[in-house]
Amino acid sequence: MGPRTTPATNPANSLSIDTNMKCSTEFWDPNGNIIILARGSVFCISEERLGQQSMLFSRLFMIPRWQDVADKLADRPVIHLPDSPCELHLLFRMVFDTSLSLMRHSGSSESSSSPKFSDIAAVVRLAAKYEMTTICNKALAKLTSFCSVTFLDWENLEDYVAQASFGFELRDAITLVSIARITGVSAMLPLAFYMCSQLGDEMTDGFVRDGHKEELSMDDRIMCVSGKELLAKASKVAHLRIFCGNDVKTGRLFSCCKQAHSEALRQTLSPFNAGAQDELTNALDPQLDRIKNLHDFCPTCYETIRERELEGRRKLWEELPSFFGLGQEDWPTDCRNL
Ligand SMILES: [Zn+2]
């Protein structure tokens, strides 16, 4: 739903600020010449600045005498918006380039803490909706940077999420997919889908944030469920290769450590055999710490296992987009220094 001025067919109303309305203290410019009214919150801002930042509002303001058909409040034309007032505060901080942290909610006492993913996502969504290219790209850069890790820099999913430059929960990956769809930045999708595939029921059911349902589209849900299964199968194959106990060059079984190979293979495949595929869909994380008998291998076999484990994960990394039906473009697969 886009912005709405009062339709020309209806007479414009002269509104007054009543007790149900809440005037923004942060965005109430005495010299402002338009009113934004969103879910009972009132903003008084400059038409010129808003038009400079937003192609959509710029087109609106170019309509001759548009003010004449708009409702009036405090002697100014009103633009009704359907958006969350909190999210508009975040957007307007970027529109008006205020000194406050860009990504904090109005009135938050946590202005010095790192921004929340949901705040950045809200700015991207609103900026895309109102065609604010510069602002959208600025906020989006934070998310694309987060999604463009290389295999060499990847340690494990938990640490990666914890080290994000903004507060991020795994389920936020659902929103990441939606942002990638809105903005057309498909480079975010492989990692976003991978993270979604680690979720439980939320992957298919979504979740509610600030009264708004965050969920994958039906197509994306199918891609994610299907990708999760393919990833689990590929992960199983990778584990079989690690602990097969064969010399790759000769194809013969190693003469040493037969028992250790067999036991390691049993340990690593038991979650699959028990049907608990979720555990091993996290296939990009190091896998050797799952094996309890690594100390039973001789140094040569241990080194072989270590190399095969790394090679197996590198291959999964390179193939990640294909599991989710995506192309390889924009996916950082650089592993040359392995
Ligand atoms: Zn050995």
Residues whose N, C-alpha, C, O or C-beta is under 5 A from the ligand:
A	BS01	ZN	C256 C257 C298 C301
